Amino acid sequence: MNEARPPDVSVRALATDAGTQLEFTALRRGVAPLRVTLVGGNALIQAREALDKGLTRLKDELTGFDIEDGDLDPVFQSLHRLGRTLLFTLFGLEQSVLQGLQTFWNRALPYGMNPSLPPPLVECIGGQEGFLPLEFLPLFRMFPGEPVETRGGFTAACRTLVGFSCVVRRALLPAPVQGRLAVHTGPQGRVPARYLYYEHLQGAVEELAWFADDGKHHIELEGPYPDGADRAPGLAEQIFDPRLLLDGTRRELPDQIQHFACHCYTRSDDPFAAEIELSGAGQHSRTTLGDLGADLLALAAERELRTFELPLVVMNACGSGRMRAPGAPSFPYVFLKNGNRGFIGTETEIPDDIAAAFSTALYERFLIRRIPLGRALLESRLHLLHTLRNPLGLTYAAYADPGLHVCPTPEERPHAQAHL
């Protein structure tokens, strides 16, 4: 990862003769590395299955878009219990292991839950099979503590989970993140972006309206796609060559963002049977990741070598599409193997209104306020948590360098350098 700063904590999955192990190392001096053997050979896969069931249950328990004050403690208890279930699945009930892990985490990140300080950077490295759901683990405090009675107490309690306190940099092997850390703007200072959607999703309509209204001075939008035009390039062509416009011409600066607001479907038994469903202007398509990969391979064999950087992909799996946590890493794997600069997606399908609220919060911070991606993602999670008391922002995972940022134009004068 070019120009990336070293992580405060690194978590790496290792296959050894003794079984799968997690190795924790800290940048902070005096904190010894910790290596823990997981329970059973498929603990990571079992943990992602437990995550899928837990997220489904959590969504069913939420009373609405905006969580009422009286439901704060039940929501937190459900979320923390999910994290503890994952820890139990991974590490069992050996006290020395659990207390050693909690002690390591707090020694390595003694100020990790302090909201007035820059958040720690944590790197999580693993393969596509059984990727660690690190963001959901309550490593700062495995005991849930006193009942939550206030909104401030709710936010503070949720910070015991890694994903509400830390910026997480995911490295999905063998598909590392590529490209430099600068997102470029066009002549008018707008970021080229592409919008692909399922038009009957209310959340997708709301997101498109945001791009056309609040985002129009900062984003040069291509789309929405499908647009009903026969001349439009296909899905694989747009992904392979993000310079292509829907009218068949090319723009000089490629897409810097490709945003999907659509249905996604995953199957844990066959990752490449996962599907992307798009719809618009009377056109409808469902494309498996296997077919998409085959089409991208054909284009790679036929076309000239690409010398431009490929965009960050943001996939909002909203609506009723079945996005299952065990198969979620299949989507970033395909796009990262294509050479895309990163991928942001959900661990499960989420309600339309939450999907729209999260994406607009993210783009407001990343594209308008020019906050680096990792910090923008964390702040968007906390925004939903603080304003709506809704924890589903935690379902968004980033396989991208957190230092990715919009490169200012010569006319712009940043007020201050943002932290990662």
N, C-alpha and C positions, 0 to 999 in steps of 0.2 A: 504494500500500500504506500504509494508515493507520499512523501512529506508528512507521514502520520507521526504523531507524538506517541511515546511509549505509554502503554496502559498502566494504570495504578494497580490493577489486578488482572492476571491472565488465567483463564480456565481452559484447560486442554483435555480432550478425551483421548485416552491412549489404550491400545489393545496390547495386553501383556499375557504371559503364560498363566498368570494368576487370575486373569479375567479382565474386564474393562475397568480402567481406572480413570479418575479425574485428578489432574494435577493442578494445584492452585499455587501461583507464585505472585509475590507482591513486589512493587517497586520500592516501598517504604523500607528503610534500613532497619535491620534487627528483627524482621518478621521472616521466620523460617518457612520454606516451601512446605506444602502439605499435599500428600498423595493418599487418596482414599479409593479402595476397591468397591465397586458397585455390587449390589446384591443380584447375583445371577448374571448370565451372559446377555440377556436381552432387557436389562433394566431400563435403558434409555428408551427403547421402543415402548415398553410398558408405561413409562412415565408420560410419553406423549399420548398414549391411549387414555390414561387417567386424566390428562389435561383436557382432552376432547370432551370426556364425560362431565368433568367439572365445569368447564365453560358453558356447556349446554345447560347444566343445572343452574348456574349462576344467572344466565340470561333469562331463564324461566322465572327465577325468583325476583328479578328486578321489577318494580312496580310501574315503571314508565321511563320516559326520556329523562325527566328530572326527578331524582330520588328524594322522597320526602324525609324530613328530619327524623321522624319516628322510625324510619327504616335504616338509618345509618349503621347502627350496631349490627343488625342481622346481615346487611350486605358485607360489612367488613369481616364479620365472623365467617361467612361463607367463602370470601376471597382468601382469608388467611388459612382456613381449613383446607382449601384446595392446595395452597402452597405446602402445607404440612403433609398432605397426602402424597404430593410429588416427592418430598424429602423421604418419607417412609418407603415409597416405591424404589427410590434410588439407593438409600443407605440403611434401611432396616431400622432397628431400635437399639443399636449399640450406643450406650450413653457416651462412651469416650469418643466415638466418631462424631456424634452430633455436637457435643460440647466443644470438641476440637475444631470443628468446622466453623461454629459460631464465633469462637474465640479468634480464630485466624481472620475471619471477615472483619471483625470490629477492630482488631489490631492493625490490619492492613489499611482500613478506611475509618479511622477514629472520628472523622468529621463528616462521614458519608451521608448522614441524615440531616445535616444542617442546611436548611434552605437558603441561608444568607451567603453561603460559600459556593464557588463553582462546583458542579457535580463531578464525582470521580468518573474516570474512564475505565471501563471493564471490557476486556476482550474475551470472547467466547469462541473457541476453535473446535470444530468437529466435522464429521462426515454427514452426508445426506441421510443415512440410515440412523435414526434415533438421535437427532440433534437435541442438545440439552435445552429445556425451556427455562433458561436462567432467570428471565425477568420476573417469573411468578414465584420464585423461591424467597421465603422470609428469612434470609440469612442474617440480617441484623438482629432479629429477635424472633426466635422460634416459638416462644410462648406468646399468646395473643394479648395478654395484659388486661387492664381494666376495661369495662364496657365503654364504648364510644357514645358520648352524650351530646357533643357539639360538632359543628361543621369543621372548625379548626382541629378538633380532636380526631375527626375522621381522616382528614388529610395527613396529619402527623402519624397516625397509626398505619396508614397505607404506605408510608415511607419505609416501613420495615421490609417491604418487598423491593428487590433489586431494581425492578423496572420503574419504580416511582422515585428512586433516589439517584440512580446512576445512568450515565450514557453508556449504552452497550454497543460494542463493535463486534459484529458477527463475521466470522471467517468460515465459509462453507467449503470444505475440501471435497473434491479437487477442483473447485471452481472459484479461485480467488477474485476479489474485486479488482477491476482494472481501471486505468485512466487517471488523469490528474484531478486535482481537487477543485478546479475552477469551473463553475457553470457560467457560460458566456451569454451576453446579451447582444441583440441586433442593433442596427443603426439608431433606433429610437429608444434604446435602453430597455427594451422588452425581451423577456426570456422566451425563446421559441418552445412551444409545448403542443402536444397532440392529445385529443380527447376521444377515447373509444368507449362506447357505452351500451347499455341495455335500456332503451328509451322508456320502457314502461315502469321502471323503478323511480319512485318519487325522489329518492335520495340522489339518483343520477341527474334528474332534472334540476334539483336544487344546486348541485355542484356546478352544472353547466351555467346556470344563472349567475352564480358567483363569479365564474371566469368572465362572463360577458359584462358584468357590472363592476364589482369591487376590484377585480383583477385585470380589467381591460387596459389600464395604463401601464401595467407591469409585465403582462404576459401576451405574447403574440400567438394566438390559439389557432391551430389547424383542426378542423372537425366541426361538429361531431362526426364520427364514423361508427356505423355505416350511414351513408348519406343518400343512398338510392341511385347513385350515378354508376353507370356501367363502366365508365372509364377509370374509376378509382382503383388504385393498386390493392392487392389482397393483403390480408393481415400479415403474412410472413414477409411480404415485400416491404411493408411499412416498418416492420421491426428490423429487418436486415439493413435497409437504407432509409434512415430517418430524415433524409433530405427530401424524399418524395412527397409531393403535395397531392391532394385528392384529385386535382384536375390533370394529373399526369406530369406536370412540370416539377422542377427541383428548385429548392431555395439553397442559397449558399451556405448558411449556417444550419446544421442539422438540429432536429429536436434536441432540447436539453432535458425535457421531461416528457414521458409518455404516460398518461393517466388513464387507467381502466376503471370505469364505474359499471360493474357488470355482475353477472352470476358466475361463480366458480364452483366446480364440483371436484371432489377428490375421492380416491379409493385407496385405502391403506394397502391392499393386496397388489395393486398395480399402479405405481406412481405415474407412469406415462399414459395411463388412461384418464388422468385428470383432465378436465375440460374448461375452456373459456367460452361463455355464451354471450354473444353480442346481438343487438337488434336495433334497427333504425330505418325509417323511411321505407317500410315495407320489406326490408331485407333482414334475414335472420340466419345466424350460423352458430354451430357448436363445433369447436376445434379441440381435439385432444392434444396434449403436450407431445405425444409421440408423433402425431402428424405434423405438428408445428416444427418439431425438431427435424423431421425428414425434409420439410420444405426449406428450412433454413440451410440445411446441408446442401441441397441442390443449388441454392443461390450462391453459397460460398464456393462451390466447385465451378460455377459458371462465371461469376462476376469478378471484376477487378478487386485486388486486395484493398480493403478499406483502410484509409489513412486518417480518418476522422474519428473522434471519440463518440461513443454511443451513449444514449441518454440514460438517466435514472428512470426506472420503471416504478410507478406507484399503482398498486392493484387493490381497489376497494371491493372486497367480496361482500356486497350487501344484498339485502333481500332474502329470499328463501333458498338460494343456491346452497348446496351442502358442501361447505368448506370444512373438512375434518383436519384436526391438528396433526394426526400421524402423517398425512400426505402433504401438509402445507409446504415443507421444504422443496417439494417437486417444482413448484413455480419459480422460486429464485434460482434453483439449479439450472433450469433451461435458459433463463435470461442471462445469468452470469457466464454460462458456457458460451453464449452468443457474444460475449464481450461487453455487455452493458455495464455502465458505471456503478450500478447498484440496483437494489430491489427493496421496496417496502410493501409489505402485505400483511394480511390478518391471519391469525392462527385459526380462525373460525369465521363463519358468516356472521355478520352483525346487522342490527336493524338499520333501515335506510336513514333515519334521522340522525343516528349516532355516526354513521359513515360520513354523511354530509358535514356534520359539525366538526368531526375530527379533521377531515381533509382541508376544510376552509381554515381551521386553526393552524394547521401545519403550513399551508401555503402562505398565509398571512405572515407567519414568522420567517419562513425560509425564503420566499420569493419577494415579499414586499419589504419586510424589516431587515432582510439579509442576514439573519442569524444562521450560523453553520448548522448543518443538517442534524447532527446528533443532539445538540442543545434544543433545536427547534422541535424535534420529535418528543423529547422529554417534557418540554414546556407545554406541548399540545396535550400530552397525557394528563399533566397536572392541571391544565385549563379545564378539561372535562371533569376532572376530579373535584376541583375547587368550585366551579360555577354550577355544575349540574349534579355534583356528588355521584357521578357515574364512573365506574372503574374500567369500562370496556376499552378505553384508550390503551390499556395494557396489552390488548390482543395484537397491536401493531408491532411487527418485528422488522428491523432494518438490517439488510445485508448490504451495507454500504459504508464507506468511510465517513465517520461523523464530522470530519473536517471539511467535507464537501460544502461549497458556499458559492453564492453568486458573486462573480467578479465585478467590482464597481466600474462603471464607465468613467471616462475622464471628467465628465461633468458633475459626477457625484462626489460628495465629501462625507465619508462616514464620520459619525460623531465620536465613536469609540470602538475599539476592537472588541468583538464579542468573544466570550469564552466558549470552548467546545461544550 
